[in-house]
Amino acid sequence: MKAAELRQKDIAGLQAEVKELQKAHFGLRMQKATQQLNNTATLRITRRDIARAKTILAEKQAASKE
């Protein structure tokens, strides 16, 4: 997911997005553990999407406190 798309969401939307991405990442990890995952690059992509969403969430939370 692009950063511009994430910046349009509010704090609650970003928290939901992080939770959804973490759930997806867990599913991918389980697929890898059972050797059902064909494209292991998706693990890297979801991990970076989670980090991107958490970064934007932290920025928005810091801006709302000011």
mmJSON file of the N, C-alpha and C atoms, coordinates in Angstrom:
{"data_MODEL":{"atom_site":{
"group_PDB":["ATOM","ATOM","ATOM","ATOM","ATOM","ATOM","ATOM","ATOM","ATOM","ATOM","ATOM","ATOM","ATOM","ATOM","ATOM","ATOM","ATOM","ATOM","ATOM","ATOM","ATOM","ATOM","ATOM","ATOM","ATOM","ATOM","ATOM","ATOM","ATOM","ATOM","ATOM","ATOM","ATOM","ATOM","ATOM","ATOM","ATOM","ATOM","ATOM","ATOM","ATOM","ATOM","ATOM","ATOM","ATOM","ATOM","ATOM","ATOM","ATOM","ATOM","ATOM","ATOM","ATOM","ATOM","ATOM","ATOM","ATOM","ATOM","ATOM","ATOM","ATOM","ATOM","ATOM","ATOM","ATOM","ATOM","ATOM","ATOM","ATOM","ATOM","ATOM","ATOM","ATOM","ATOM","ATOM","ATOM","ATOM","ATOM","ATOM","ATOM","ATOM","ATOM","ATOM","ATOM","ATOM","ATOM","ATOM","ATOM","ATOM","ATOM","ATOM","ATOM","ATOM","ATOM","ATOM","ATOM","ATOM","ATOM","ATOM","ATOM","ATOM","ATOM","ATOM","ATOM","ATOM","ATOM","ATOM","ATOM","ATOM","ATOM","ATOM","ATOM","ATOM","ATOM","ATOM","ATOM","ATOM","ATOM","ATOM","ATOM","ATOM","ATOM","ATOM","ATOM","ATOM","ATOM","ATOM","ATOM","ATOM","ATOM","ATOM","ATOM","ATOM","ATOM","ATOM","ATOM","ATOM","ATOM","ATOM","ATOM","ATOM","ATOM","ATOM","ATOM","ATOM","ATOM","ATOM","ATOM","ATOM","ATOM","ATOM","ATOM","ATOM","ATOM","ATOM","ATOM","ATOM","ATOM","ATOM","ATOM","ATOM","ATOM","ATOM","ATOM","ATOM","ATOM","ATOM","ATOM","ATOM","ATOM","ATOM","ATOM","ATOM","ATOM","ATOM","ATOM","ATOM","ATOM","ATOM","ATOM","ATOM","ATOM","ATOM","ATOM","ATOM","ATOM","ATOM","ATOM","ATOM","ATOM","ATOM","ATOM","ATOM","ATOM","ATOM","ATOM","ATOM","ATOM"],
"id":[1,2,3,4,5,6,7,8,9,10,11,12,13,14,15,16,17,18,19,20,21,22,23,24,25,26,27,28,29,30,31,32,33,34,35,36,37,38,39,40,41,42,43,44,45,46,47,48,49,50,51,52,53,54,55,56,57,58,59,60,61,62,63,64,65,66,67,68,69,70,71,72,73,74,75,76,77,78,79,80,81,82,83,84,85,86,87,88,89,90,91,92,93,94,95,96,97,98,99,100,101,102,103,104,105,106,107,108,109,110,111,112,113,114,115,116,117,118,119,120,121,122,123,124,125,126,127,128,129,130,131,132,133,134,135,136,137,138,139,140,141,142,143,144,145,146,147,148,149,150,151,152,153,154,155,156,157,158,159,160,161,162,163,164,165,166,167,168,169,170,171,172,173,174,175,176,177,178,179,180,181,182,183,184,185,186,187,188,189,190,191,192,193,194,195,196,197,198],
"type_symbol":["N","C","C","N","C","C","N","C","C","N","C","C","N","C","C","N","C","C","N","C","C","N","C","C","N","C","C","N","C","C","N","C","C","N","C","C","N","C","C","N","C","C","N","C","C","N","C","C","N","C","C","N","C","C","N","C","C","N","C","C","N","C","C","N","C","C","N","C","C","N","C","C","N","C","C","N","C","C","N","C","C","N","C","C","N","C","C","N","C","C","N","C","C","N","C","C","N","C","C","N","C","C","N","C","C","N","C","C","N","C","C","N","C","C","N","C","C","N","C","C","N","C","C","N","C","C","N","C","C","N","C","C","N","C","C","N","C","C","N","C","C","N","C","C","N","C","C","N","C","C","N","C","C","N","C","C","N","C","C","N","C","C","N","C","C","N","C","C","N","C","C","N","C","C","N","C","C","N","C","C","N","C","C","N","C","C","N","C","C","N","C","C","N","C","C","N","C","C"],
"label_atom_id":["N","CA","C","N","CA","C","N","CA","C","N","CA","C","N","CA","C","N","CA","C","N","CA","C","N","CA","C","N","CA","C","N","CA","C","N","CA","C","N","CA","C","N","CA","C","N","CA","C","N","CA","C","N","CA","C","N","CA","C","N","CA","C","N","CA","C","N","CA","C","N","CA","C","N","CA","C","N","CA","C","N","CA","C","N","CA","C","N","CA","C","N","CA","C","N","CA","C","N","CA","C","N","CA","C","N","CA","C","N","CA","C","N","CA","C","N","CA","C","N","CA","C","N","CA","C","N","CA","C","N","CA","C","N","CA","C","N","CA","C","N","CA","C","N","CA","C","N","CA","C","N","CA","C","N","CA","C","N","CA","C","N","CA","C","N","CA","C","N","CA","C","N","CA","C","N","CA","C","N","CA","C","N","CA","C","N","CA","C","N","CA","C","N","CA","C","N","CA","C","N","CA","C","N","CA","C","N","CA","C","N","CA","C","N","CA","C","N","CA","C","N","CA","C","N","CA","C","N","CA","C"],
"label_alt_id":[null,null,null,null,null,null,null,null,null,null,null,null,null,null,null,null,null,null,null,null,null,null,null,null,null,null,null,null,null,null,null,null,null,null,null,null,null,null,null,null,null,null,null,null,null,null,null,null,null,null,null,null,null,null,null,null,null,null,null,null,null,null,null,null,null,null,null,null,null,null,null,null,null,null,null,null,null,null,null,null,null,null,null,null,null,null,null,null,null,null,null,null,null,null,null,null,null,null,null,null,null,null,null,null,null,null,null,null,null,null,null,null,null,null,null,null,null,null,null,null,null,null,null,null,null,null,null,null,null,null,null,null,null,null,null,null,null,null,null,null,null,null,null,null,null,null,null,null,null,null,null,null,null,null,null,null,null,null,null,null,null,null,null,null,null,null,null,null,null,null,null,null,null,null,null,null,null,null,null,null,null,null,null,null,null,null,null,null,null,null,null,null,null,null,null,null,null,null],
"label_comp_id":["MET","MET","MET","LYS","LYS","LYS","ALA","ALA","ALA","ALA","ALA","ALA","GLU","GLU","GLU","LEU","LEU","LEU","ARG","ARG","ARG","GLN","GLN","GLN","LYS","LYS","LYS","ASP","ASP","ASP","ILE","ILE","ILE","ALA","ALA","ALA","GLY","GLY","GLY","LEU","LEU","LEU","GLN","GLN","GLN","ALA","ALA","ALA","GLU","GLU","GLU","VAL","VAL","VAL","LYS","LYS","LYS","GLU","GLU","GLU","LEU","LEU","LEU","GLN","GLN","GLN","LYS","LYS","LYS","ALA","ALA","ALA","HIS","HIS","HIS","PHE","PHE","PHE","GLY","GLY","GLY","LEU","LEU","LEU","ARG","ARG","ARG","MET","MET","MET","GLN","GLN","GLN","LYS","LYS","LYS","ALA","ALA","ALA","THR","THR","THR","GLN","GLN","GLN","GLN","GLN","GLN","LEU","LEU","LEU","ASN","ASN","ASN","ASN","ASN","ASN","THR","THR","THR","ALA","ALA","ALA","THR","THR","THR","LEU","LEU","LEU","ARG","ARG","ARG","ILE","ILE","ILE","THR","THR","THR","ARG","ARG","ARG","ARG","ARG","ARG","ASP","ASP","ASP","ILE","ILE","ILE","ALA","ALA","ALA","ARG","ARG","ARG","ALA","ALA","ALA","LYS","LYS","LYS","THR","THR","THR","ILE","ILE","ILE","LEU","LEU","LEU","ALA","ALA","ALA","GLU","GLU","GLU","LYS","LYS","LYS","GLN","GLN","GLN","ALA","ALA","ALA","ALA","ALA","ALA","SER","SER","SER","LYS","LYS","LYS","GLU","GLU","GLU"],
"label_asym_id":["A","A","A","A","A","A","A","A","A","A","A","A","A","A","A","A","A","A","A","A","A","A","A","A","A","A","A","A","A","A","A","A","A","A","A","A","A","A","A","A","A","A","A","A","A","A","A","A","A","A","A","A","A","A","A","A","A","A","A","A","A","A","A","A","A","A","A","A","A","A","A","A","A","A","A","A","A","A","A","A","A","A","A","A","A","A","A","A","A","A","A","A","A","A","A","A","A","A","A","A","A","A","A","A","A","A","A","A","A","A","A","A","A","A","A","A","A","A","A","A","A","A","A","A","A","A","A","A","A","A","A","A","A","A","A","A","A","A","A","A","A","A","A","A","A","A","A","A","A","A","A","A","A","A","A","A","A","A","A","A","A","A","A","A","A","A","A","A","A","A","A","A","A","A","A","A","A","A","A","A","A","A","A","A","A","A","A","A","A","A","A","A","A","A","A","A","A","A"],
"label_entity_id":["1","1","1","1","1","1","1","1","1","1","1","1","1","1","1","1","1","1","1","1","1","1","1","1","1","1","1","1","1","1","1","1","1","1","1","1","1","1","1","1","1","1","1","1","1","1","1","1","1","1","1","1","1","1","1","1","1","1","1","1","1","1","1","1","1","1","1","1","1","1","1","1","1","1","1","1","1","1","1","1","1","1","1","1","1","1","1","1","1","1","1","1","1","1","1","1","1","1","1","1","1","1","1","1","1","1","1","1","1","1","1","1","1","1","1","1","1","1","1","1","1","1","1","1","1","1","1","1","1","1","1","1","1","1","1","1","1","1","1","1","1","1","1","1","1","1","1","1","1","1","1","1","1","1","1","1","1","1","1","1","1","1","1","1","1","1","1","1","1","1","1","1","1","1","1","1","1","1","1","1","1","1","1","1","1","1","1","1","1","1","1","1","1","1","1","1","1","1"],
"label_seq_id":[1,1,1,2,2,2,3,3,3,4,4,4,5,5,5,6,6,6,7,7,7,8,8,8,9,9,9,10,10,10,11,11,11,12,12,12,13,13,13,14,14,14,15,15,15,16,16,16,17,17,17,18,18,18,19,19,19,20,20,20,21,21,21,22,22,22,23,23,23,24,24,24,25,25,25,26,26,26,27,27,27,28,28,28,29,29,29,30,30,30,31,31,31,32,32,32,33,33,33,34,34,34,35,35,35,36,36,36,37,37,37,38,38,38,39,39,39,40,40,40,41,41,41,42,42,42,43,43,43,44,44,44,45,45,45,46,46,46,47,47,47,48,48,48,49,49,49,50,50,50,51,51,51,52,52,52,53,53,53,54,54,54,55,55,55,56,56,56,57,57,57,58,58,58,59,59,59,60,60,60,61,61,61,62,62,62,63,63,63,64,64,64,65,65,65,66,66,66],
"pdbx_PDB_ins_code":[null,null,null,null,null,null,null,null,null,null,null,null,null,null,null,null,null,null,null,null,null,null,null,null,null,null,null,null,null,null,null,null,null,null,null,null,null,null,null,null,null,null,null,null,null,null,null,null,null,null,null,null,null,null,null,null,null,null,null,null,null,null,null,null,null,null,null,null,null,null,null,null,null,null,null,null,null,null,null,null,null,null,null,null,null,null,null,null,null,null,null,null,null,null,null,null,null,null,null,null,null,null,null,null,null,null,null,null,null,null,null,null,null,null,null,null,null,null,null,null,null,null,null,null,null,null,null,null,null,null,null,null,null,null,null,null,null,null,null,null,null,null,null,null,null,null,null,null,null,null,null,null,null,null,null,null,null,null,null,null,null,null,null,null,null,null,null,null,null,null,null,null,null,null,null,null,null,null,null,null,null,null,null,null,null,null,null,null,null,null,null,null,null,null,null,null,null,null],
"Cartn_x":[0.84,0.0,0.888,0.497,1.272,1.113,2.137,2.105,1.028,0.823,-0.195,-1.586,-1.847,-3.143,-3.301,-2.221,-2.28,-2.456,-1.849,-1.944,-3.367,-4.189,-5.567,-6.462,-6.017,-6.826,-6.661,-7.669,-7.566,-6.863,-6.696,-5.95,-6.614,-7.943,-8.648,-8.503,-8.557,-8.389,-6.999,-6.005,-4.626,-4.417,-5.014,-4.887,-5.526,-6.663,-7.322,-6.466,-5.836,-4.979,-3.765,-3.166,-2.016,-2.433,-3.574,-4.062,-4.32,-4.903,-5.189,-3.895,-2.92,-1.639,-0.906,-0.983,-0.336,-0.986,-2.298,-3.012,-2.595,-2.478,-2.061,-0.63,0.237,1.631,1.734,0.916,0.903,0.496,-0.534,-0.975,0.12,0.852,1.95,3.067,3.348,4.377,3.982,2.708,2.249,2.334,2.022,2.145,3.604,4.512,5.936,6.386,5.903,6.304,5.828,4.663,4.135,4.523,5.394,5.924,4.836,3.843,2.782,2.933,3.891,4.073,5.009,4.505,5.315,6.185,5.617,6.334,6.718,7.946,8.379,8.606,8.628,8.804,7.604,6.459,5.286,5.481,6.312,6.626,7.31,8.268,9.006,8.082,7.22,6.309,5.347,4.765,3.825,4.54,5.762,6.522,6.796,7.137,7.395,6.107,5.008,3.72,3.324,3.584,3.278,4.118,5.393,6.277,5.846,5.453,5.004,3.749,2.811,1.558,1.806,2.689,2.993,3.698,4.559,5.262,4.289,3.384,2.404,1.452,1.091,0.239,0.927,2.208,2.957,3.05,3.23,3.264,1.945,0.856,-0.475,-0.778,-0.384,-0.627,0.202,1.419,2.255,1.694,1.164,0.598,-0.687,-1.454,-2.712,-2.472,-1.332,-1.013,-0.542,-0.069,0.44,-0.649],
"Cartn_y":[-1.17,0.0,1.237,2.216,3.441,4.33,5.107,6.014,7.086,7.524,8.553,8.041,6.774,6.182,6.101,5.791,5.673,7.038,8.057,9.4,9.954,9.442,9.906,9.344,8.287,7.645,8.368,8.228,8.793,7.788,8.168,7.33,5.969,5.957,4.681,3.792,4.394,3.635,3.05,3.814,3.32,2.175,2.282,1.204,-0.078,0.064,-1.104,-1.693,-0.829,-1.277,-2.045,-1.54,-2.223,-3.599,-3.657,-4.936,-5.928,-5.448,-6.31,-6.8,-5.913,-6.304,-7.308,-7.128,-8.078,-9.453,-9.465,-10.733,-11.427,-10.646,-11.2,-11.728,-10.991,-11.403,-12.707,-12.824,-14.056,-15.238,-15.046,-16.106,-16.515,-15.532,-15.84,-16.597,-16.225,-16.927,-18.378,-18.612,-19.978,-20.781,-20.133,-20.811,-21.174,-20.276,-20.552,-21.714,-21.735,-22.791,-24.161,-24.196,-25.467,-25.714,-24.878,-24.972,-24.912,-24.055,-23.845,-22.512,-21.703,-20.373,-20.465,-20.043,-20.094,-18.857,-17.686,-16.435,-15.851,-16.087,-15.619,-14.109,-13.452,-12.0,-11.281,-11.952,-11.313,-11.064,-11.875,-11.641,-10.289,-10.024,-8.76,-7.58,-7.748,-6.664,-6.341,-7.369,-7.099,-6.527,-6.972,-6.435,-4.949,-4.573,-3.16,-2.338,-2.933,-2.232,-1.952,-2.917,-2.729,-1.577,-1.573,-0.516,0.844,0.891,2.143,2.66,1.768,2.163,2.611,1.912,2.288,3.643,3.924,5.202,6.347,6.195,7.242,7.397,6.287,6.34,7.131,6.878,7.601,9.085,9.416,10.823,11.512,10.84,11.433,11.57,10.594,10.672,11.796,11.983,13.067,14.416,14.503,15.768,16.105,15.084,15.344,15.771,15.422,15.789,17.244,17.785,19.157,20.184],
"Cartn_z":[0.0,0.0,0.0,-0.778,-0.91,0.324,0.609,1.756,1.564,0.337,0.081,0.443,0.178,0.533,2.047,2.734,4.187,4.85,4.28,4.86,4.792,3.901,3.776,4.88,5.53,6.576,7.906,8.757,10.1,11.019,12.274,13.22,13.411,13.545,13.731,12.496,11.328,10.092,9.969,10.401,10.356,11.341,12.515,13.495,12.964,12.297,11.701,10.585,9.811,8.711,9.251,10.318,10.927,11.428,12.089,12.619,11.479,10.394,9.236,8.592,8.46,7.868,8.749,10.054,10.957,10.869,10.705,10.56,9.258,8.187,6.902,6.983,7.664,7.799,8.603,9.645,10.434,9.551,8.733,7.831,6.864,6.348,5.437,6.153,7.392,8.157,8.399,8.655,8.868,7.577,6.461,5.169,4.895,5.242,5.037,5.922,7.153,8.081,7.612,6.971,6.481,5.024,4.511,3.144,2.087,2.312,1.337,0.614,1.052,0.48,-0.716,-1.879,-3.087,-3.246,-2.981,-3.185,-1.83,-1.406,-0.099,-0.063,-1.198,-1.244,-0.63,-0.578,0.019,1.512,2.165,3.58,3.751,2.905,2.959,2.671,1.69,1.309,2.447,3.069,4.161,5.378,5.637,6.768,6.564,5.356,5.064,5.065,4.627,4.686,6.134,7.014,8.433,8.986,8.671,9.161,8.628,7.356,6.749,7.446,7.696,8.342,9.78,10.494,11.88,11.942,10.978,10.94,10.735,9.786,9.517,10.695,11.336,12.523,13.634,13.858,14.89,14.562,13.294,12.894,13.18,12.836,13.058,14.544,15.343,16.784,17.41,16.938,17.471,17.067,15.859,15.387,16.129,16.515,17.214,18.663,19.241,20.621,20.73,19.617,19.648,19.646],
"occupancy":[1.0,1.0,1.0,1.0,1.0,1.0,1.0,1.0,1.0,1.0,1.0,1.0,1.0,1.0,1.0,1.0,1.0,1.0,1.0,1.0,1.0,1.0,1.0,1.0,1.0,1.0,1.0,1.0,1.0,1.0,1.0,1.0,1.0,1.0,1.0,1.0,1.0,1.0,1.0,1.0,1.0,1.0,1.0,1.0,1.0,1.0,1.0,1.0,1.0,1.0,1.0,1.0,1.0,1.0,1.0,1.0,1.0,1.0,1.0,1.0,1.0,1.0,1.0,1.0,1.0,1.0,1.0,1.0,1.0,1.0,1.0,1.0,1.0,1.0,1.0,1.0,1.0,1.0,1.0,1.0,1.0,1.0,1.0,1.0,1.0,1.0,1.0,1.0,1.0,1.0,1.0,1.0,1.0,1.0,1.0,1.0,1.0,1.0,1.0,1.0,1.0,1.0,1.0,1.0,1.0,1.0,1.0,1.0,1.0,1.0,1.0,1.0,1.0,1.0,1.0,1.0,1.0,1.0,1.0,1.0,1.0,1.0,1.0,1.0,1.0,1.0,1.0,1.0,1.0,1.0,1.0,1.0,1.0,1.0,1.0,1.0,1.0,1.0,1.0,1.0,1.0,1.0,1.0,1.0,1.0,1.0,1.0,1.0,1.0,1.0,1.0,1.0,1.0,1.0,1.0,1.0,1.0,1.0,1.0,1.0,1.0,1.0,1.0,1.0,1.0,1.0,1.0,1.0,1.0,1.0,1.0,1.0,1.0,1.0,1.0,1.0,1.0,1.0,1.0,1.0,1.0,1.0,1.0,1.0,1.0,1.0,1.0,1.0,1.0,1.0,1.0,1.0,1.0,1.0,1.0,1.0,1.0,1.0],
"B_iso_or_equiv":[0.0,0.0,0.0,0.0,0.0,0.0,0.0,0.0,0.0,0.0,0.0,0.0,0.0,0.0,0.0,0.0,0.0,0.0,0.0,0.0,0.0,0.0,0.0,0.0,0.0,0.0,0.0,0.0,0.0,0.0,0.0,0.0,0.0,0.0,0.0,0.0,0.0,0.0,0.0,0.0,0.0,0.0,0.0,0.0,0.0,0.0,0.0,0.0,0.0,0.0,0.0,0.0,0.0,0.0,0.0,0.0,0.0,0.0,0.0,0.0,0.0,0.0,0.0,0.0,0.0,0.0,0.0,0.0,0.0,0.0,0.0,0.0,0.0,0.0,0.0,0.0,0.0,0.0,0.0,0.0,0.0,0.0,0.0,0.0,0.0,0.0,0.0,0.0,0.0,0.0,0.0,0.0,0.0,0.0,0.0,0.0,0.0,0.0,0.0,0.0,0.0,0.0,0.0,0.0,0.0,0.0,0.0,0.0,0.0,0.0,0.0,0.0,0.0,0.0,0.0,0.0,0.0,0.0,0.0,0.0,0.0,0.0,0.0,0.0,0.0,0.0,0.0,0.0,0.0,0.0,0.0,0.0,0.0,0.0,0.0,0.0,0.0,0.0,0.0,0.0,0.0,0.0,0.0,0.0,0.0,0.0,0.0,0.0,0.0,0.0,0.0,0.0,0.0,0.0,0.0,0.0,0.0,0.0,0.0,0.0,0.0,0.0,0.0,0.0,0.0,0.0,0.0,0.0,0.0,0.0,0.0,0.0,0.0,0.0,0.0,0.0,0.0,0.0,0.0,0.0,0.0,0.0,0.0,0.0,0.0,0.0,0.0,0.0,0.0,0.0,0.0,0.0,0.0,0.0,0.0,0.0,0.0,0.0],
"pdbx_formal_charge":[null,null,null,null,null,null,null,null,null,null,null,null,null,null,null,null,null,null,null,null,null,null,null,null,null,null,null,null,null,null,null,null,null,null,null,null,null,null,null,null,null,null,null,null,null,null,null,null,null,null,null,null,null,null,null,null,null,null,null,null,null,null,null,null,null,null,null,null,null,null,null,null,null,null,null,null,null,null,null,null,null,null,null,null,null,null,null,null,null,null,null,null,null,null,null,null,null,null,null,null,null,null,null,null,null,null,null,null,null,null,null,null,null,null,null,null,null,null,null,null,null,null,null,null,null,null,null,null,null,null,null,null,null,null,null,null,null,null,null,null,null,null,null,null,null,null,null,null,null,null,null,null,null,null,null,null,null,null,null,null,null,null,null,null,null,null,null,null,null,null,null,null,null,null,null,null,null,null,null,null,null,null,null,null,null,null,null,null,null,null,null,null,null,null,null,null,null,null],
"auth_seq_id":[1,1,1,2,2,2,3,3,3,4,4,4,5,5,5,6,6,6,7,7,7,8,8,8,9,9,9,10,10,10,11,11,11,12,12,12,13,13,13,14,14,14,15,15,15,16,16,16,17,17,17,18,18,18,19,19,19,20,20,20,21,21,21,22,22,22,23,23,23,24,24,24,25,25,25,26,26,26,27,27,27,28,28,28,29,29,29,30,30,30,31,31,31,32,32,32,33,33,33,34,34,34,35,35,35,36,36,36,37,37,37,38,38,38,39,39,39,40,40,40,41,41,41,42,42,42,43,43,43,44,44,44,45,45,45,46,46,46,47,47,47,48,48,48,49,49,49,50,50,50,51,51,51,52,52,52,53,53,53,54,54,54,55,55,55,56,56,56,57,57,57,58,58,58,59,59,59,60,60,60,61,61,61,62,62,62,63,63,63,64,64,64,65,65,65,66,66,66],
"auth_comp_id":["MET","MET","MET","LYS","LYS","LYS","ALA","ALA","ALA","ALA","ALA","ALA","GLU","GLU","GLU","LEU","LEU","LEU","ARG","ARG","ARG","GLN","GLN","GLN","LYS","LYS","LYS","ASP","ASP","ASP","ILE","ILE","ILE","ALA","ALA","ALA","GLY","GLY","GLY","LEU","LEU","LEU","GLN","GLN","GLN","ALA","ALA","ALA","GLU","GLU","GLU","VAL","VAL","VAL","LYS","LYS","LYS","GLU","GLU","GLU","LEU","LEU","LEU","GLN","GLN","GLN","LYS","LYS","LYS","ALA","ALA","ALA","HIS","HIS","HIS","PHE","PHE","PHE","GLY","GLY","GLY","LEU","LEU","LEU","ARG","ARG","ARG","MET","MET","MET","GLN","GLN","GLN","LYS","LYS","LYS","ALA","ALA","ALA","THR","THR","THR","GLN","GLN","GLN","GLN","GLN","GLN","LEU","LEU","LEU","ASN","ASN","ASN","ASN","ASN","ASN","THR","THR","THR","ALA","ALA","ALA","THR","THR","THR","LEU","LEU","LEU","ARG","ARG","ARG","ILE","ILE","ILE","THR","THR","THR","ARG","ARG","ARG","ARG","ARG","ARG","ASP","ASP","ASP","ILE","ILE","ILE","ALA","ALA","ALA","ARG","ARG","ARG","ALA","ALA","ALA","LYS","LYS","LYS","THR","THR","THR","ILE","ILE","ILE","LEU","LEU","LEU","ALA","ALA","ALA","GLU","GLU","GLU","LYS","LYS","LYS","GLN","GLN","GLN","ALA","ALA","ALA","ALA","ALA","ALA","SER","SER","SER","LYS","LYS","LYS","GLU","GLU","GLU"],
"auth_asym_id":["A","A","A","A","A","A","A","A","A","A","A","A","A","A","A","A","A","A","A","A","A","A","A","A","A","A","A","A","A","A","A","A","A","A","A","A","A","A","A","A","A","A","A","A","A","A","A","A","A","A","A","A","A","A","A","A","A","A","A","A","A","A","A","A","A","A","A","A","A","A","A","A","A","A","A","A","A","A","A","A","A","A","A","A","A","A","A","A","A","A","A","A","A","A","A","A","A","A","A","A","A","A","A","A","A","A","A","A","A","A","A","A","A","A","A","A","A","A","A","A","A","A","A","A","A","A","A","A","A","A","A","A","A","A","A","A","A","A","A","A","A","A","A","A","A","A","A","A","A","A","A","A","A","A","A","A","A","A","A","A","A","A","A","A","A","A","A","A","A","A","A","A","A","A","A","A","A","A","A","A","A","A","A","A","A","A","A","A","A","A","A","A","A","A","A","A","A","A"],
"auth_atom_id":["N","CA","C","N","CA","C","N","CA","C","N","CA","C","N","CA","C","N","CA","C","N","CA","C","N","CA","C","N","CA","C","N","CA","C","N","CA","C","N","CA","C","N","CA","C","N","CA","C","N","CA","C","N","CA","C","N","CA","C","N","CA","C","N","CA","C","N","CA","C","N","CA","C","N","CA","C","N","CA","C","N","CA","C","N","CA","C","N","CA","C","N","CA","C","N","CA","C","N","CA","C","N","CA","C","N","CA","C","N","CA","C","N","CA","C","N","CA","C","N","CA","C","N","CA","C","N","CA","C","N","CA","C","N","CA","C","N","CA","C","N","CA","C","N","CA","C","N","CA","C","N","CA","C","N","CA","C","N","CA","C","N","CA","C","N","CA","C","N","CA","C","N","CA","C","N","CA","C","N","CA","C","N","CA","C","N","CA","C","N","CA","C","N","CA","C","N","CA","C","N","CA","C","N","CA","C","N","CA","C","N","CA","C","N","CA","C","N","CA","C","N","CA","C","N","CA","C","N","CA","C"],
"pdbx_PDB_model_num":[1,1,1,1,1,1,1,1,1,1,1,1,1,1,1,1,1,1,1,1,1,1,1,1,1,1,1,1,1,1,1,1,1,1,1,1,1,1,1,1,1,1,1,1,1,1,1,1,1,1,1,1,1,1,1,1,1,1,1,1,1,1,1,1,1,1,1,1,1,1,1,1,1,1,1,1,1,1,1,1,1,1,1,1,1,1,1,1,1,1,1,1,1,1,1,1,1,1,1,1,1,1,1,1,1,1,1,1,1,1,1,1,1,1,1,1,1,1,1,1,1,1,1,1,1,1,1,1,1,1,1,1,1,1,1,1,1,1,1,1,1,1,1,1,1,1,1,1,1,1,1,1,1,1,1,1,1,1,1,1,1,1,1,1,1,1,1,1,1,1,1,1,1,1,1,1,1,1,1,1,1,1,1,1,1,1,1,1,1,1,1,1,1,1,1,1,1,1]
}}}
